[in-house]
Amino acid sequence: MADKEYRYYKDNGKLMRLHIEQDDEPLDPRYDWDGQIGKMMCWHRDYRLGDYKDNDYNDNEDFLNNLIRENVEEKSIINYVKAKKASNGLELRYDRHEQMWQLWGTYYWFPLGTSREAKFDVIEEYESLDWLVDDMIEALPQKDKWYLLEKHANIIYLPLYLYDHSGITMSTGSFGDRWDSGQVGYIYTDKKTVLKTCGNANKRNWKKIAYADMQGEVEVYDQYLTGEVYGVITEEYNAEDDDWEEKDSCWGYFSDKWGDELVKNIALNFGVSETLYDSVEAVA
């Protein structure tokens, strides 16, 4: 939107005008706003994203492994693998002759652009089954870890993708560009947080509300990343000086609108409900 694109109106008989400008120093919704239900964990070599102050993990695997260790009981992880539910074929076998448990898995190699399966290579083997839990966590695919977190800890998530080309934009869905985009992390929450924070949430609908709220948080954060944050400036006409005097301004309006829709949206949020005109002559 061009600078100084004025809209005119009358307020209590006074001739007024307003215009919208981009907010060059917007508040960070991840740290300057209250009421967030999601925790946004991201990893990128060039940008500090999401809740970066709370992210001390080396990468997404390090984070996810720690999350499952802290929230899922070992017996639940063991039973999941023993039941052969892992999506990568991970399984436990007991060697009666050696009297020890063995953790087996399936690996996929890609030499020269082709793939072949190396059937059930031994990953680790110990005398005590409990000693294998860390290896199970490391070996489980991410989708299995999120499944265990949802089933046993009421923790749910959405993936976060970043498109980086002449600026950055974030979404919970893939951008479909293998060169300039990719997954950078997750936004996640838990049942306890949702029930405590969202007044309309209950034990039956908390997941539906959580997904919608997390989606909304990502959309607002994307507006922050893309500069879709604005301020409104109002001026009053001084007939004696034949000039305009600034009366008020307010900043920090997040909006994905454009053109007249953007102006009307921000004006209403600011409190200007009068009809807006494109020219002074139209007001009279």
JOQUI-V129355 format. One record per residue. N is the residue number from 0. RES is the residue in one letter. SS is DSSP state (H for helix, E for strand, C for the rest). PHI is phi as a letter, one per 20 degrees, with the letter a starting at -180 (NA if undefined). OMEGA is omega in whole degrees, -180 to 180 (none if undefined). Layout:
# JOQUI-V129355
n=N res=RES ss=SS phi=PHI omega=OMEGA
n=N res=RES ss=SS phi=PHI omega=OMEGA
This chain:
# JOQUI-V129355
n=0 res=M ss=C phi=NA omega=-177
n=1 res=A ss=C phi=f omega=177
n=2 res=D ss=C phi=f omega=176
n=3 res=K ss=C phi=l omega=173
n=4 res=E ss=C phi=e omega=-169
n=5 res=Y ss=C phi=e omega=167
n=6 res=R ss=E phi=c omega=-172
n=7 res=Y ss=E phi=d omega=179
n=8 res=Y ss=E phi=a omega=175
n=9 res=K ss=E phi=d omega=180
n=10 res=D ss=E phi=c omega=-176
n=11 res=N ss=C phi=l omega=177
n=12 res=G ss=C phi=n omega=-179
n=13 res=K ss=E phi=e omega=178
n=14 res=L ss=E phi=f omega=-176
n=15 res=M ss=E phi=c omega=171
n=16 res=R ss=E phi=b omega=178
n=17 res=L ss=E phi=b omega=171
n=18 res=H ss=E phi=b omega=-176
n=19 res=I ss=E phi=d omega=176
n=20 res=E ss=E phi=c omega=177
n=21 res=Q ss=E phi=f omega=177
n=22 res=D ss=C phi=e omega=-177
n=23 res=D ss=C phi=e omega=179
n=24 res=E ss=C phi=c omega=-176
n=25 res=P ss=C phi=f omega=173
n=26 res=L ss=C phi=f omega=176
n=27 res=D ss=C phi=e omega=-177
n=28 res=P ss=C phi=f omega=180
n=29 res=R ss=C phi=f omega=-177
n=30 res=Y ss=C phi=c omega=-177
n=31 res=D ss=C phi=d omega=178
n=32 res=W ss=C phi=d omega=175
n=33 res=D ss=C phi=d omega=173
n=34 res=G ss=C phi=n omega=177
n=35 res=Q ss=C phi=f omega=176
n=36 res=I ss=C phi=e omega=-175
n=37 res=G ss=C phi=e omega=170
n=38 res=K ss=E phi=d omega=-173
n=39 res=M ss=E phi=d omega=-177
n=40 res=M ss=E phi=d omega=-175
n=41 res=C ss=E phi=c omega=177
n=42 res=W ss=C phi=c omega=178
n=43 res=H ss=C phi=b omega=-175
n=44 res=R ss=C phi=f omega=-175
n=45 res=D ss=C phi=d omega=-173
n=46 res=Y ss=C phi=c omega=169
n=47 res=R ss=C phi=e omega=-172
n=48 res=L ss=C phi=c omega=174
n=49 res=G ss=C phi=m omega=-179
n=50 res=D ss=C phi=e omega=-172
n=51 res=Y ss=H phi=f omega=180
n=52 res=K ss=H phi=f omega=-178
n=53 res=D ss=H phi=d omega=-175
n=54 res=N ss=C phi=d omega=178
n=55 res=D ss=C phi=d omega=-175
n=56 res=Y ss=C phi=e omega=-178
n=57 res=N ss=C phi=f omega=-179
n=58 res=D ss=C phi=b omega=-176
n=59 res=N ss=H phi=f omega=179
n=60 res=E ss=H phi=f omega=178
n=61 res=D ss=H phi=g omega=179
n=62 res=F ss=H phi=f omega=-175
n=63 res=L ss=H phi=f omega=177
n=64 res=N ss=H phi=f omega=179
n=65 res=N ss=H phi=f omega=-180
n=66 res=L ss=H phi=f omega=-179
n=67 res=I ss=H phi=f omega=177
n=68 res=R ss=H phi=f omega=-176
n=69 res=E ss=H phi=f omega=-170
n=70 res=N ss=H phi=c omega=-178
n=71 res=V ss=C phi=c omega=-179
n=72 res=E ss=C phi=f omega=-178
n=73 res=E ss=H phi=g omega=-177
n=74 res=K ss=H phi=f omega=178
n=75 res=S ss=H phi=f omega=178
n=76 res=I ss=H phi=f omega=180
n=77 res=I ss=H phi=f omega=-179
n=78 res=N ss=H phi=f omega=179
n=79 res=Y ss=H phi=f omega=-180
n=80 res=V ss=H phi=f omega=180
n=81 res=K ss=H phi=f omega=-180
n=82 res=A ss=C phi=e omega=178
n=83 res=K ss=C phi=l omega=179
n=84 res=K ss=C phi=e omega=-178
n=85 res=A ss=C phi=f omega=-175
n=86 res=S ss=C phi=f omega=179
n=87 res=N ss=C phi=d omega=177
n=88 res=G ss=C phi=n omega=179
n=89 res=L ss=C phi=f omega=180
n=90 res=E ss=E phi=b omega=176
n=91 res=L ss=E phi=d omega=176
n=92 res=R ss=E phi=c omega=179
n=93 res=Y ss=E phi=d omega=178
n=94 res=D ss=E phi=e omega=-177
n=95 res=R ss=C phi=f omega=180
n=96 res=H ss=C phi=f omega=180
n=97 res=E ss=C phi=e omega=-178
n=98 res=Q ss=C phi=l omega=178
n=99 res=M ss=E phi=b omega=175
n=100 res=W ss=E phi=e omega=177
n=101 res=Q ss=E phi=c omega=177
n=102 res=L ss=E phi=d omega=-177
n=103 res=W ss=E phi=d omega=179
n=104 res=G ss=E phi=b omega=179
n=105 res=T ss=E phi=d omega=-180
n=106 res=Y ss=E phi=d omega=178
n=107 res=Y ss=E phi=c omega=-179
n=108 res=W ss=E phi=d omega=-179
n=109 res=F ss=C phi=c omega=178
n=110 res=P ss=H phi=f omega=175
n=111 res=L ss=H phi=l omega=175
n=112 res=G ss=H phi=n omega=179
n=113 res=T ss=C phi=d omega=-180
n=114 res=S ss=C phi=c omega=173
n=115 res=R ss=E phi=b omega=-174
n=116 res=E ss=E phi=e omega=173
n=117 res=A ss=E phi=e omega=-168
n=118 res=K ss=E phi=f omega=168
n=119 res=F ss=E phi=l omega=170
n=120 res=D ss=E phi=f omega=178
n=121 res=V ss=E phi=f omega=176
n=122 res=I ss=E phi=e omega=179
n=123 res=E ss=E phi=b omega=174
n=124 res=E ss=E phi=b omega=-178
n=125 res=Y ss=E phi=b omega=178
n=126 res=E ss=C phi=f omega=-178
n=127 res=S ss=C phi=d omega=180
n=128 res=L ss=H phi=f omega=-179
n=129 res=D ss=H phi=g omega=-179
n=130 res=W ss=H phi=f omega=-178
n=131 res=L ss=H phi=e omega=-173
n=132 res=V ss=H phi=g omega=179
n=133 res=D ss=H phi=f omega=178
n=134 res=D ss=H phi=f omega=176
n=135 res=M ss=H phi=f omega=-180
n=136 res=I ss=H phi=g omega=-180
n=137 res=E ss=H phi=f omega=-173
n=138 res=A ss=H phi=e omega=-178
n=139 res=L ss=C phi=f omega=173
n=140 res=P ss=C phi=f omega=-177
n=141 res=Q ss=H phi=f omega=-177
n=142 res=K ss=H phi=f omega=176
n=143 res=D ss=H phi=f omega=179
n=144 res=K ss=H phi=f omega=178
n=145 res=W ss=H phi=f omega=177
n=146 res=Y ss=H phi=f omega=180
n=147 res=L ss=H phi=f omega=179
n=148 res=L ss=H phi=f omega=179
n=149 res=E ss=H phi=f omega=-176
n=150 res=K ss=H phi=f omega=-171
n=151 res=H ss=H phi=d omega=-178
n=152 res=A ss=H phi=c omega=-179
n=153 res=N ss=C phi=l omega=176
n=154 res=I ss=E phi=d omega=-180
n=155 res=I ss=E phi=c omega=-173
n=156 res=Y ss=E phi=b omega=167
n=157 res=L ss=E phi=c omega=178
n=158 res=P ss=E phi=f omega=178
n=159 res=L ss=E phi=c omega=179
n=160 res=Y ss=E phi=d omega=179
n=161 res=L ss=E phi=c omega=173
n=162 res=Y ss=E phi=d omega=-174
n=163 res=D ss=E phi=c omega=179
n=164 res=H ss=C phi=a omega=-176
n=165 res=S ss=C phi=l omega=-174
n=166 res=G ss=C phi=o omega=-178
n=167 res=I ss=E phi=c omega=176
n=168 res=T ss=E phi=b omega=-175
n=169 res=M ss=E phi=c omega=-180
n=170 res=S ss=E phi=b omega=173
n=171 res=T ss=C phi=e omega=178
n=172 res=G ss=C phi=d omega=-178
n=173 res=S ss=C phi=f omega=177
n=174 res=F ss=C phi=e omega=177
n=175 res=G ss=C phi=m omega=179
n=176 res=D ss=C phi=d omega=-174
n=177 res=R ss=C phi=f omega=-176
n=178 res=W ss=C phi=e omega=-173
n=179 res=D ss=C phi=d omega=-179
n=180 res=S ss=E phi=b omega=178
n=181 res=G ss=E phi=r omega=-180
n=182 res=Q ss=E phi=f omega=-179
n=183 res=V ss=E phi=d omega=180
n=184 res=G ss=E phi=r omega=-177
n=185 res=Y ss=E phi=b omega=162
n=186 res=I ss=E phi=d omega=-175
n=187 res=Y ss=E phi=c omega=177
n=188 res=T ss=E phi=b omega=180
n=189 res=D ss=E phi=c omega=-175
n=190 res=K ss=H phi=g omega=-178
n=191 res=K ss=H phi=f omega=180
n=192 res=T ss=H phi=f omega=-178
n=193 res=V ss=H phi=f omega=-179
n=194 res=L ss=H phi=f omega=-179
n=195 res=K ss=H phi=f omega=-172
n=196 res=T ss=H phi=e omega=-174
n=197 res=C ss=C phi=e omega=-177
n=198 res=G ss=C phi=f omega=-178
n=199 res=N ss=C phi=e omega=-178
n=200 res=A ss=C phi=e omega=173
n=201 res=N ss=C phi=b omega=-174
n=202 res=K ss=C phi=f omega=-178
n=203 res=R ss=C phi=e omega=-172
n=204 res=N ss=C phi=d omega=-172
n=205 res=W ss=H phi=f omega=-180
n=206 res=K ss=H phi=f omega=179
n=207 res=K ss=H phi=g omega=179
n=208 res=I ss=H phi=f omega=-179
n=209 res=A ss=H phi=f omega=179
n=210 res=Y ss=H phi=f omega=-180
n=211 res=A ss=H phi=f omega=-180
n=212 res=D ss=H phi=f omega=178
n=213 res=M ss=H phi=f omega=176
n=214 res=Q ss=H phi=g omega=179
n=215 res=G ss=H phi=f omega=179
n=216 res=E ss=H phi=f omega=178
n=217 res=V ss=H phi=f omega=179
n=218 res=E ss=H phi=f omega=177
n=219 res=V ss=H phi=f omega=179
n=220 res=Y ss=H phi=f omega=176
n=221 res=D ss=H phi=f omega=176
n=222 res=Q ss=H phi=f omega=176
n=223 res=Y ss=H phi=f omega=-179
n=224 res=L ss=H phi=f omega=-175
n=225 res=T ss=H phi=e omega=177
n=226 res=G ss=C phi=n omega=179
n=227 res=E ss=C phi=e omega=178
n=228 res=V ss=E phi=c omega=-168
n=229 res=Y ss=E phi=c omega=173
n=230 res=G ss=E phi=c omega=178
n=231 res=V ss=E phi=c omega=180
n=232 res=I ss=E phi=c omega=179
n=233 res=T ss=E phi=d omega=180
n=234 res=E ss=E phi=c omega=178
n=235 res=E ss=E phi=d omega=-179
n=236 res=Y ss=E phi=e omega=176
n=237 res=N ss=E phi=d omega=-175
n=238 res=A ss=C phi=f omega=-178
n=239 res=E ss=C phi=f omega=-180
n=240 res=D ss=C phi=e omega=-175
n=241 res=D ss=C phi=l omega=-176
n=242 res=D ss=E phi=b omega=-180
n=243 res=W ss=E phi=d omega=179
n=244 res=E ss=E phi=d omega=179
n=245 res=E ss=E phi=f omega=-179
n=246 res=K ss=E phi=d omega=-176
n=247 res=D ss=E phi=a omega=174
n=248 res=S ss=E phi=b omega=178
n=249 res=C ss=E phi=b omega=-173
n=250 res=W ss=E phi=c omega=175
n=251 res=G ss=E phi=n omega=177
n=252 res=Y ss=E phi=e omega=178
n=253 res=F ss=E phi=e omega=-179
n=254 res=S ss=C phi=b omega=175
n=255 res=D ss=C phi=d omega=179
n=256 res=K ss=C phi=e omega=179
n=257 res=W ss=C phi=c omega=172
n=258 res=G ss=H phi=l omega=-178
n=259 res=D ss=H phi=f omega=-180
n=260 res=E ss=H phi=f omega=177
n=261 res=L ss=H phi=f omega=-179
n=262 res=V ss=H phi=g omega=-178
n=263 res=K ss=H phi=f omega=-179
n=264 res=N ss=H phi=f omega=-178
n=265 res=I ss=H phi=f omega=178
n=266 res=A ss=H phi=g omega=179
n=267 res=L ss=H phi=f omega=178
n=268 res=N ss=H phi=f omega=179
n=269 res=F ss=H phi=f omega=178
n=270 res=G ss=C phi=o omega=178
n=271 res=V ss=C phi=e omega=-179
n=272 res=S ss=C phi=d omega=180
n=273 res=E ss=C phi=f omega=178
n=274 res=T ss=C phi=f omega=180
n=275 res=L ss=C phi=e omega=-179
n=276 res=Y ss=E phi=c omega=-178
n=277 res=D ss=C phi=f omega=-177
n=278 res=S ss=C phi=b omega=178
n=279 res=V ss=H phi=f omega=-177
n=280 res=E ss=H phi=f omega=-177
n=281 res=A ss=H phi=f omega=-178
n=282 res=V ss=H phi=f omega=-179
n=283 res=A ss=C phi=f omega=none
